[in-house]
């Protein structure tokens, strides 16, 4: 709690614009932060307790300002378990957002498509998730000031926010898929056999993030909306190798639909 409070006070000392909505922007999706008006930009390395983002497509900075008239704080890049950070560090920014007054979290990512009806470039509302990290950010002594010992995850992704996103997408003409996101540790991509297993388990898309942050957000009482950009089809579906370059190329191609959807949703929150 001391570390969270220190980071919160540092961030709030840089702005009078207290945020209502938190945004976590995944690989290649950080461009949304460029649309924030009257921005205050803070490098992660300046914030007490924040690690550094080391992945291409993650700028590694916090952007605070207004988006469609709503006060927001956006993570332009996130931290991953595969970078060697503990679950406490991966989820630390979510804890700080909550302490700073954020009640709703919009979390985005680039993901591989497991559902064979998907195509690279699709946008998917996360209906639910499967935790394949082999660990959980809540393991260890619980701090009751952060949340209850055994948080309910039966509606981790708020039904009303999923409905809002679907309705908004229909209104603005953006096509949306809906499905279950599987969170794996990475950094290696899945094998074709692993993809077949995940499909059998009920997964529609797979990535290396999101699940820890969502667990921490729900633990803290935040409402969560999740959006995946299907950046490629997972291993074994198409006869081609997987690369991070392909992820970045796809997110660049669909960024207008992504920007239009998220900004329209935020405007209604």
C-alpha positions in Angstrom: 0.0 0.0 0.0 2.9 2.3 0.7 4.3 1.8 -2.8 0.9 2.2 -4.4 0.3 5.5 -2.5 3.8 6.8 -3.5 3.2 6.1 -7.1 -0.3 7.6 -7.0 0.9 10.8 -5.3 3.7 11.2 -7.9 1.2 10.8 -10.8 -1.4 13.1 -9.3 1.3 15.8 -8.7 1.7 16.0 -12.5 -1.9 16.7 -13.3 -5.1 18.2 -12.0 -7.1 15.9 -14.3 -8.1 13.0 -12.1 -9.0 10.0 -14.3 -12.3 8.1 -14.3 -11.4 5.5 -16.9 -8.2 3.5 -17.2 -6.9 2.2 -20.6 -4.2 -0.5 -21.1 -3.1 -0.4 -24.7 -1.5 -3.5 -26.1 1.1 -4.2 -28.8 0.6 -1.8 -31.7 -2.5 -0.3 -30.1 -0.8 2.6 -28.2 -1.7 4.9 -31.0 -5.0 5.6 -29.2 -3.1 7.6 -26.6 -2.2 10.0 -29.3 -5.8 11.1 -29.5 -6.0 12.1 -25.8 -6.5 15.9 -25.5 -4.5 18.1 -23.1 -2.2 15.2 -22.4 0.3 14.9 -19.5 2.8 12.2 -20.4 4.9 10.5 -17.7 7.6 7.9 -18.6 7.2 4.7 -16.6 10.8 5.1 -15.5 9.9 8.3 -13.7 7.1 6.7 -11.6 8.1 5.2 -8.3 7.7 1.4 -8.4 7.0 1.1 -12.1 9.3 -1.1 -14.1 10.3 -0.5 -17.8 8.5 -1.8 -20.8 10.9 -3.6 -23.1 8.7 -4.9 -25.9 8.5 -3.4 -29.4 5.2 -1.6 -29.9 5.1 -0.5 -26.2 6.2 3.1 -25.7 6.4 2.8 -22.0 4.6 5.8 -20.7 1.5 6.9 -18.9 -0.8 9.5 -20.7 -3.4 11.4 -18.7 -5.9 13.7 -20.2 -9.4 13.7 -21.9 -10.8 11.4 -24.5 -14.2 12.4 -26.0 -14.7 14.6 -22.9 -14.0 11.8 -20.5 -11.0 11.9 -18.1 -8.7 9.0 -18.8 -5.3 7.5 -17.9 -3.8 5.4 -20.6 -0.9 2.9 -20.3 0.9 3.3 -23.7 2.4 -0.2 -23.3 2.2 -2.7 -20.5 4.4 -5.1 -18.5 4.5 -8.8 -19.2 5.3 -11.8 -17.0 7.6 -13.1 -19.8 9.8 -10.0 -19.4 10.9 -11.4 -16.1 8.6 -9.2 -14.0 6.7 -10.7 -11.0 3.0 -10.8 -11.0 3.0 -8.0 -8.4 4.9 -5.7 -10.9 2.8 -6.7 -13.9 -0.4 -5.7 -12.0 1.1 -2.8 -10.0 -0.2 -0.1 -12.5 -3.7 -1.4 -12.1 -3.5 -1.1 -8.4 -2.2 2.5 -8.8 -5.0 3.4 -11.2 -7.6 2.1 -8.7 -6.0 4.1 -5.9 -6.1 7.2 -8.2 -9.9 6.9 -8.6 -10.2 4.8 -11.8 -13.4 2.7 -11.5 -13.6 1.2 -15.1 -10.7 -0.4 -16.9 -10.6 -1.0 -20.7 -7.9 -3.5 -21.4 -6.7 -4.2 -25.0 -4.3 -6.7 -26.5 -3.1 -8.2 -29.8 -3.9 -11.9 -29.8 -3.6 -15.0 -32.0 -6.9 -16.4 -33.4 -7.7 -19.9 -32.2 -11.3 -19.9 -33.5 -11.0 -20.9 -37.2 -13.8 -18.6 -38.2 -11.7 -15.6 -37.2 -9.3 -13.7 -39.5 -6.3 -11.5 -38.9 -7.6 -8.0 -38.4 -10.8 -9.0 -36.5 -11.7 -7.2 -33.3 -13.0 -9.4 -30.5 -14.8 -8.5 -27.3 -13.4 -10.7 -24.5 -16.4 -12.6 -23.1 -14.3 -14.5 -20.6 -10.8 -15.8 -20.1 -8.8 -18.9 -19.2 -5.7 -18.4 -17.0 -2.9 -20.6 -18.4 -0.1 -18.7 -16.6 0.3 -21.4 -14.0 0.1 -18.7 -11.3 -2.1 -15.9 -10.1 -1.3 -12.3 -9.0 -3.3 -12.8 -5.8 -1.1 -15.7 -4.5 0.4 -14.8 -1.1 -0.9 -12.9 1.9 -4.1 -10.9 1.0 -4.3 -7.2 1.8 -7.9 -6.5 2.6 -7.4 -2.9 1.7 -6.9 -4.0 -1.9 -9.7 -6.6 -2.1 -11.3 -9.7 -0.6 -9.3 -12.9 -0.2 -11.5 -14.9 -2.6 -12.8 -12.6 -5.4 -15.7 -13.8 -7.6 -14.6 -14.1 -11.3 -17.9 -15.3 -12.7 -18.4 -11.9 -14.4 -14.8 -10.7 -14.7 -15.8 -8.8 -17.9 -18.8 -6.6 -17.0 -21.9 -7.7 -18.9 -23.1 -4.2 -19.3 -19.8 -3.0 -20.8 -19.8 -6.0 -23.2 -23.3 -5.0 -24.3 -22.3 -1.4 -24.6 -19.4 -2.3 -26.8 -21.5 -4.5 -29.1 -24.2 -1.9 -29.4 -21.7 0.9 -30.1 -19.9 -1.2 -32.7 -23.2 -1.9 -34.5 -24.0 1.9 -34.5 -20.7 2.9 -36.0 -20.4 0.0 -38.4 -17.4 -1.8 -36.9 -17.6 -5.6 -37.1 -17.0 -7.4 -33.8 -16.3 -11.0 -32.8 -16.9 -12.3 -29.2 -14.9 -15.0 -27.5 -12.8 -16.4 -24.8 -9.2 -15.2 -24.4 -6.5 -17.6 -23.2 -3.5 -16.1 -21.3 -0.2 -17.9 -21.7 3.2 -17.0 -20.3 5.1 -16.7 -23.6 7.4 -15.5 -24.9 7.4 -18.4 -27.4 4.3 -18.7 -29.5 2.2 -21.8 -29.0 2.8 -25.0 -30.9 0.0 -26.4 -33.2 -0.7 -29.1 -30.6 -1.1 -26.5 -27.9 -3.4 -24.5 -30.1 -5.6 -27.6 -30.7 -5.6 -28.2 -26.9 -6.7 -24.6 -26.2 -9.5 -24.8 -28.8 -10.7 -28.0 -27.1 -10.7 -26.1 -23.8 -12.9 -23.4 -25.2 -10.4 -20.7 -26.2 -11.1 -18.4 -29.2 -7.9 -16.3 -29.0 -4.6 -16.6 -27.2 -2.0 -14.0 -25.9 0.6 -13.3 -23.3 -1.0 -10.6 -21.2 -4.4 -9.3 -19.9 -5.4 -12.1 -17.5 -3.2 -10.9 -14.6 -4.3 -7.3 -14.9 -8.0 -8.3 -15.1 -7.7 -10.5 -12.0 -6.2 -7.6 -10.1 -8.8 -5.1 -11.4 -11.7 -7.4 -10.4 -10.0 -8.0 -7.0 -10.0 -4.2 -6.6 -13.7 -3.8 -7.5 -13.2 -2.3 -11.0 -15.4 -2.9 -13.9 -13.6 -4.3 -16.9 -14.1 -4.3 -20.7 -11.6 -6.3 -22.8 -10.9 -6.0 -26.5 -8.5 -8.2 -28.5 -7.2 -7.4 -32.0 -6.7 -10.7 -33.8 -3.3 -10.0 -35.1 -2.6 -13.4 -36.7 -4.0 -16.9 -36.7 -2.4 -19.1 -34.1 0.1 -21.9 -35.0 -1.0 -24.7 -37.2 -4.1 -23.0 -38.7 -2.3 -21.3 -41.6 0.9 -22.7 -43.1 3.2 -19.9 -42.1 5.5 -18.9 -39.3 4.5 -16.5 -36.6 6.4 -13.2 -36.0 5.9 -10.1 -33.9 6.3 -8.1 -37.1 3.1 -9.6 -38.4 1.4 -8.5 -35.1 2.5 -4.9 -35.6 1.5 -4.9 -39.3 -2.0 -6.1 -38.5 -2.6 -3.7 -35.7 -1.5 -0.9 -38.0 -3.9 -2.0 -40.6 -6.9 -2.1 -38.3 -6.1 0.9 -36.1 -8.8 3.1 -37.5 -11.6 0.6 -36.5 -9.9 0.1 -33.2 -9.7 3.8 -32.5 -13.2 4.5 -33.6 -14.6 1.7 -31.4 -12.7 2.5 -28.2 -13.3 6.3 -28.4 -17.0 5.8 -29.1 -17.3 3.4 -26.1 -15.4 5.7 -23.8 -17.6 8.6 -24.9 -20.6 6.6 -23.5 -19.0 5.6 -20.2 
